[in-house]
Amino acid sequence: MFVDTHCHLTMLDLSPYDGSLDQALAQARLAGVLRFMGISVDLDDHIKLAEIASRHDDVGYSVGVHPCEDDHIMARATTDYLVELAQSEKVWALGETGLDYYHSTDFIAEQKQCFARHIQASKIVKKPVVVHTRSAKHDTVDIIRAEQSTHGILHCFTEDWETAKAVLDCGYYISFSGIVSFKNAQALRDVAKQVPLDRVLIETDSPYLAPMPYRGKTNEPKYVPYVAKALGDVYQKSVEEIGMITTQNFENLLHLK
């Protein structure tokens, strides 16, 4: 019923599961999670994610470099290399890429160049790009427009309606994390209410940003239904309806060529 479109499967706290990712995924399935997209933050993450995906039919993954990585790692992410890494059918997306000026402004030029190369690779392989933006919304939108990117996800959305509308107009989907359930996130819920339901996705961004009532605890994929519940309250839909809608949206995204 649910898809966790953004989970860091190589970073989860597996201590409740005796160190077994298989057990963690099994618990998520019991909660109704049918598919998982494991997200790369480093170019080498694809090695472990590919092994995980080979053992689980319902797991796919992304390839790419997070904008908080250093400039040497970003420099390795050439368009050609990203295209090469993205050939497997279990690679569902490129990223997560994007811009992050909150954590560091040391490599802004390198972040922009790396982001553009991810978009270029995504267009070549016809797979969506997963975009992270923090304290950089204007530059993020500018690059999406400049690169004529129409196939992507703005993940863990926390921005204003102006930003949402800009990427929606480009063809993007918007993914909400547990933040949308936080008591102090009414402004975000007000923005979410304006996003067309057929362009909404849900994610955990686990192990980060656990939704209510688990805020402050380590997040994991089995909590994605709580994100659906928070959006259900926004759209006046049932949890099940949000699950079905966002699952169909993810299918549409993956099959968009």
Sequence and secondary structure as in RCSB ss.txt:
>XXXX:A:sequence
MFVDTHCHLTMLDLSPYDGSLDQALAQARLAGVLRFMGISVDLDDHIKLAEIASRHDDVGYSVGVHPCEDDHIMA
RATTDYLVELAQSEKVWALGETGLDYYHSTDFIAEQKQCFARHIQASKIVKKPVVVHTRSAKHDTVDIIRAEQST
HGILHCFTEDWETAKAVLDCGYYISFSGIVSFKNAQALRDVAKQVPLDRVLIETDSPYLAPMPYRGKTNEPKYVP
YVAKALGDVYQKSVEEIGMITTQNFENLLHLK
>XXXX:A:secstr
 EEEEEE TTT   GGGTT HHHHHHHHHHTTEEEEEE  SSTTHHHHHHHHHHH TTEEEEE   TTS HHHHH
H  HHHHHHHTTSTTEEEEEEEEEETTT  TTHHHHHHHHHHHHHHHHHHT  EEEEEES HHHHHHHHHHTT  
SEEE S  S HHHHHHHHHHT EEEE GGGGSTT HHHHHHHTTS GGGEEE   BTS   TTSTTS   GGGHH
HHHHHHHHHHT  HHHHHHHHHHHHHHHHH  
